[in-house]
Amino acid sequence: MPASRTFDMSWSERLAWTAAAILAAAYALAGSAPAGALPAVRFGLDGLRPSGPFALALVAGACLLGVALARGRASAALAAVDRFASRPVGRLVLAVAAVVIFWAARTEHINPDGLAFQAKFEHAVPTAGVFATYDEILEFVVHSRAWAWAHAWRGWDVAEVYRVLSVAAGGVFIWLLIGYARLVAPRRPAVFAALVCAGGFVQLFFGDVENYTLTAVLVMAYFLASERYLQAKTSILWPTVALAVAAMFHLLAGFLAPSLLYLWGVAWRRGEARAVARASLAAVVVFATTAALCEWHWHLPLSAFWSSHAAGNGGHYGTVLSAPTPAHVWAQLNVLLLLCPAVVLAAPLAFASRAASATDVRPAVARDRRRHLAIASGVMLLFVFIWTPSLGPLEDWNLFANA
């Protein structure tokens, strides 16, 4: 069998693929079950019900693919797509194709927060030039300025601007993701990228009218820059700047700071103390520049930050942090399964024994990658379970999509 069509995996990775096939079958059967057959609090599964037999057929195909991969082989078609994705032109074509899909299947649903944006922009933009809040500064700045321009040029409303930027962000996300896949899974980048996208979080890019899409692109840029750094292809400066900018788009990206600290530790171990100092200074510049613009240009005075939602409404963090009650944990597990079903594979993959040979990198790089991603995953899972979704888990799903 040609090497490009063989998946060299450890026992734990094969187990993960088998588990994925079983999960897909269970998900399809539960999602297509008649109303009342299962508990009502399962919106992550209910989404398949309208598709009926089509959903079963689709997931049956996914099960067959999972079994094939569990046996260590991919079809010739998958191998061809992988080779195509490995080329720069293929990466671009797949990103453009994703944009077409995102736009063609864009959602018309807008949650209560999104519905309020029109009035907020119309009130603030004519006088302040932008609308912004402390927890999603640059998301609002970019979207409100884009609306001011598009409204004057084409008469677009706020929702249309969000939809266009959401879909465009999705194309950039896919382009970055395939670049990342070429580094961490060079023999199967398309399959890797498709698996990353096999979760409800990608609805961010189907015209979602909320402030998490541009942040998702920057978070993906952070992981790409991080992997490039670990493979000694770039400086520690770039993942640092990417995460600093992402946090200024939405503060939720700041939960990834411990993973950046790990990268700084790697840099220190490599004798790059000066590079770490320069990177930390660059992050300070990003924060200080954004703060200065907030204070003097965007009518968002820093003195009012501590009374904002981002600071727990004046230090009352009980209003934004959730108690770990069984009901809350169950609701968030439901959200997590909807956004990223692959979370169930974390345990077997944690014991993968041949990561270095499977990804064509040195054992030290594979070890640092596993630790970096484990830290990032851990803190973002913490965010999912401690932060209160003010609109409820169903309407506030996109708050946790980056996680």
C-alpha positions in Angstrom: 0.0 0.0 0.0 1.5 3.4 -0.8 2.6 5.4 2.2 0.3 8.3 1.3 -2.7 5.9 1.7 -1.6 4.4 5.0 -2.4 5.9 8.4 0.5 5.1 10.8 -1.3 5.2 14.1 -0.8 3.9 17.6 -3.4 1.6 19.3 -4.9 4.5 21.1 -5.5 6.5 17.9 -7.1 3.4 16.3 -9.3 3.2 19.4 -10.2 6.8 19.0 -11.4 6.3 15.5 -13.5 3.3 16.5 -15.0 5.4 19.3 -15.7 8.1 16.8 -17.6 5.7 14.6 -19.7 4.4 17.6 -20.4 8.0 18.7 -21.5 8.9 15.2 -24.0 6.1 15.1 -25.3 6.8 18.6 -25.6 10.5 17.7 -27.5 9.8 14.5 -29.9 7.4 16.2 -30.5 9.8 19.2 -30.9 12.8 16.9 -33.4 11.2 14.6 -35.5 9.7 17.5 -39.2 10.8 17.7 -40.0 13.7 19.9 -40.6 12.5 23.4 -38.5 9.4 23.1 -35.5 11.0 24.8 -35.1 13.8 27.4 -35.9 17.3 26.0 -32.6 18.8 27.2 -30.5 17.5 24.3 -30.5 20.3 21.7 -27.1 19.1 20.5 -28.9 16.0 19.3 -32.2 17.5 18.2 -30.5 19.2 15.2 -30.5 16.0 13.2 -34.1 15.3 13.6 -35.4 17.4 10.6 -33.0 15.6 8.3 -34.6 12.3 9.0 -33.3 9.3 7.0 -30.8 11.6 5.3 -29.0 12.2 8.6 -28.8 8.4 9.2 -27.4 7.9 5.8 -24.8 10.7 6.2 -23.7 9.4 9.6 -23.6 5.8 8.4 -21.1 7.0 5.8 -19.1 8.7 8.6 -19.2 5.4 10.5 -17.8 3.5 7.6 -15.1 6.1 7.2 -14.3 5.9 10.9 -14.0 2.1 10.6 -11.7 2.4 7.6 -9.5 4.8 9.4 -9.5 2.7 12.5 -8.1 -0.1 10.5 -5.3 2.2 9.4 -6.2 2.9 5.8 -7.7 5.8 3.8 -9.3 5.6 0.5 -7.6 6.8 -2.7 -10.0 9.7 -2.9 -9.0 10.9 0.6 -5.3 10.5 -0.2 -5.8 12.6 -3.4 -7.6 15.4 -1.4 -4.7 15.3 1.1 -2.2 15.7 -1.7 -4.2 18.6 -3.1 -4.5 20.3 0.2 -0.7 20.1 0.6 -0.2 22.5 -2.3 -0.6 26.3 -1.8 -3.1 26.4 -4.7 -5.1 23.6 -3.2 -5.2 25.3 0.2 -6.6 28.5 -1.4 -9.1 26.6 -3.5 -10.4 24.8 -0.4 -10.7 28.1 1.5 -12.7 29.7 -1.3 -14.9 26.6 -1.6 -15.6 26.9 2.1 -16.7 30.5 1.6 -19.1 29.4 -1.0 -20.6 26.8 1.3 -20.8 29.1 4.2 -22.6 31.8 2.2 -24.9 29.4 0.5 -26.0 27.8 3.8 -25.9 30.9 5.9 -28.2 31.1 8.9 -31.0 33.6 9.3 -31.2 33.1 13.1 -30.1 36.0 15.3 -30.0 35.8 19.1 -31.2 38.6 21.4 -27.7 40.2 21.6 -27.4 40.3 17.8 -30.9 41.8 17.5 -29.8 44.7 19.7 -26.7 45.6 17.6 -28.7 47.6 15.1 -30.0 50.1 17.7 -26.6 50.3 19.5 -24.7 51.0 16.3 -27.2 53.6 15.1 -27.0 55.4 18.4 -23.2 55.3 18.9 -21.5 55.4 15.5 -22.8 58.8 14.4 -21.3 60.5 17.4 -18.4 58.3 18.6 -17.5 56.8 15.3 -17.6 53.2 16.7 -19.5 51.1 19.2 -17.5 49.1 21.6 -17.6 47.3 25.0 -14.8 46.2 27.3 -15.1 42.4 26.8 -15.2 42.5 22.9 -13.4 45.7 22.0 -12.1 45.2 18.5 -14.8 42.8 17.4 -17.3 45.7 17.9 -14.9 48.3 16.5 -14.3 46.4 13.3 -18.0 45.5 12.9 -19.3 49.0 13.7 -16.9 50.7 11.3 -17.7 48.1 8.6 -21.4 48.9 9.1 -20.8 52.7 8.9 -19.0 52.2 5.5 -21.4 49.5 4.1 -24.5 51.4 5.2 -23.3 54.6 3.5 -22.2 52.7 0.4 -25.0 50.0 0.0 -27.5 50.7 2.7 -26.8 47.5 4.5 -28.2 46.8 7.9 -26.0 45.6 10.8 -27.0 41.9 10.4 -25.9 41.9 6.7 -22.5 43.3 7.6 -22.0 40.6 10.3 -23.0 37.9 7.9 -20.5 39.0 5.2 -17.7 39.3 7.7 -18.6 36.0 9.3 -18.4 34.1 6.0 -15.2 35.9 5.0 -13.7 35.1 8.4 -14.6 31.4 7.7 -12.6 31.4 4.5 -9.5 32.8 6.3 -10.1 30.3 9.2 -10.0 27.4 6.8 -6.9 28.7 5.0 -5.1 29.0 8.4 -6.4 25.6 9.5 -5.0 23.8 6.4 -1.7 25.6 7.0 -1.7 24.3 10.5 -2.7 20.8 9.3 0.2 20.8 6.9 2.5 21.2 9.9 0.9 18.8 12.4 -0.4 16.2 9.9 1.7 16.6 6.8 0.6 13.3 5.3 -3.2 13.9 5.8 -3.8 17.6 6.1 -7.3 17.6 4.5 -8.5 14.8 6.7 -7.1 16.5 9.8 -8.8 19.8 8.8 -12.1 18.1 8.1 -12.0 16.5 11.6 -11.3 19.8 13.2 -14.4 21.2 11.5 -16.6 18.2 12.5 -18.4 20.1 15.2 -21.1 22.7 15.6 -18.6 25.5 16.3 -18.2 26.1 12.6 -21.7 27.6 12.6 -19.7 30.8 13.6 -18.9 31.1 9.9 -22.3 30.5 8.5 -23.3 34.2 8.8 -23.5 34.3 12.6 -24.5 37.7 13.9 -22.3 37.8 17.0 -18.8 38.9 18.1 -16.8 35.6 18.1 -16.0 35.0 14.4 -13.0 37.4 14.0 -11.7 36.2 17.4 -11.8 32.6 16.1 -9.6 33.5 13.1 -7.1 35.1 15.4 -7.1 32.1 17.8 -6.4 29.8 14.8 -3.6 32.2 13.8 -2.2 31.8 17.3 -2.2 28.0 17.0 -0.6 28.2 13.6 2.1 30.6 14.8 2.6 28.4 17.9 3.3 25.3 15.9 5.6 27.2 13.6 7.5 28.4 16.6 7.7 24.9 18.1 9.1 23.6 14.8 11.6 26.5 14.8 10.1 28.1 11.7 9.4 31.5 13.3 10.0 33.6 16.4 8.1 33.5 19.7 7.1 37.1 18.8 4.3 35.9 16.4 2.3 33.6 18.6 2.5 36.3 21.4 1.3 39.1 19.1 -1.5 36.8 17.7 -2.9 36.0 21.1 -2.5 39.6 22.3 -4.5 40.9 19.4 -7.1 38.1 19.8 -7.6 39.1 23.4 -8.3 42.7 22.3 -10.9 41.4 19.9 -12.5 39.4 22.7 -11.2 38.9 26.2 -12.2 35.2 26.2 -9.0 34.6 24.2 -7.2 35.7 27.3 -8.0 32.3 28.8 -5.3 30.9 26.5 -2.6 32.9 28.3 -1.3 29.9 30.3 -0.6 28.1 27.0 1.4 31.1 25.8 3.3 31.1 29.1 4.3 27.5 28.3 5.6 28.6 24.9 7.6 31.3 26.7 9.0 28.6 28.9 10.0 26.6 25.8 11.7 29.7 24.5 13.6 30.3 27.7 14.7 26.6 27.7 16.0 27.2 24.2 18.1 30.2 25.3 15.8 32.8 23.8 15.4 35.1 26.8 15.8 38.2 24.8 13.2 37.0 22.3 10.7 36.4 25.1 11.4 40.0 26.4 10.8 41.4 23.0 7.6 39.4 22.6 6.2 40.4 26.0 7.0 44.1 25.1 5.1 43.7 21.9 2.1 42.3 23.8 2.2 45.3 26.1 2.3 47.6 23.1 -0.9 45.9 21.7 -2.7 46.3 25.0 -1.5 49.9 25.6 -2.4 51.0 22.1 -5.9 49.5 22.4 -6.3 51.1 25.8 -5.2 54.5 24.5 -7.7 54.3 21.6 -10.4 53.3 24.0 -9.7 56.2 26.3 -9.2 59.0 23.8 -11.0 57.9 20.5 -13.6 55.3 21.2 -15.4 56.8 24.2 -14.7 53.8 26.3 -12.9 55.2 29.4 -10.7 52.8 31.3 -12.1 54.2 34.6 -15.4 52.5 33.8 -13.8 49.1 33.1 -14.2 47.8 36.7 -18.0 48.3 36.6 -18.3 46.4 33.3 -19.5 42.9 32.6 -15.9 41.9 31.8 -14.9 42.8 35.4 -17.8 41.0 37.0 -20.1 44.0 37.1 -18.0 45.8 39.7 -16.2 42.8 41.1 -19.4 40.8 41.6 -18.0 37.7 39.8 -20.9 35.6 41.1 -23.0 37.3 38.3 -20.7 35.9 35.6 -19.3 32.8 37.1 -21.4 29.7 37.6 -21.7 27.4 40.6 -20.8 23.8 39.6 -24.3 22.5 40.1 -25.4 19.2 38.3 -27.9 21.1 36.2 -25.2 23.6 35.0 -22.6 20.9 34.3 -25.1 18.8 32.4 -26.2 21.8 30.3 -22.6 22.7 29.5 -21.7 19.1 28.6 -24.6 19.2 26.2 -23.2 22.4 24.6 -19.7 20.9 24.5 -21.0 17.8 22.7 -22.8 20.0 20.1 -19.8 22.2 19.5 -17.1 19.6 19.6 -18.2 15.9 19.6 -14.5 14.9 19.4 -14.0 15.9 23.0 -14.9 12.2 23.9 -11.7 11.2 22.2 -9.5 13.2 24.5 -8.8 10.3 26.9 -7.6 7.7 24.4 -5.6 10.2 22.4 -3.9 11.4 25.6 -2.1 8.1 25.6 -1.0 8.1 22.0 2.5 6.6 22.0 3.9 7.4 18.6 3.0 11.1 18.0 6.4 11.9 16.8 6.5 9.3 14.0 2.9 10.1 13.0 3.6 13.8 12.5 7.1 13.8 11.2 8.6 16.0 13.9 11.3 15.4 16.6 10.1 13.8 19.8 10.8 17.0 21.7 8.6 19.0 19.4 5.8 16.5 19.6 6.1 16.5 23.4 5.9 20.3 23.6 3.0 20.4 21.2 1.0 17.9 23.3 1.7 19.9 26.4 0.9 23.2 24.8 -2.4 21.9 23.4 -3.3 20.1 26.6 -2.9 23.4 28.6 -4.9 25.3 26.0 -7.7 22.7 26.0 -7.7 22.6 29.8 -8.1 26.3 30.3 -10.8 26.7 27.6 -12.7 23.8 29.1 -12.5 25.6 32.4 -14.0 28.6 30.7 -16.9 26.5 29.3 -17.8 25.2 32.8 -17.3 28.3 34.9 -18.7 31.1 32.8 -22.4 31.8 32.9 -24.3 31.9 29.6 -26.5 35.0 30.2 -28.8 34.0 27.3 -28.9 30.4 28.3 -26.8 27.6 26.8 -28.8 27.3 23.6 -28.8 31.0 22.6 -25.3 31.6 24.0 -23.6 28.6 22.2 -21.3 30.9 20.2 -19.8 32.3 23.4 -18.2 28.9 23.9 -17.5 28.1 20.2 -13.9 29.3 20.4 -13.3 26.9 23.3 
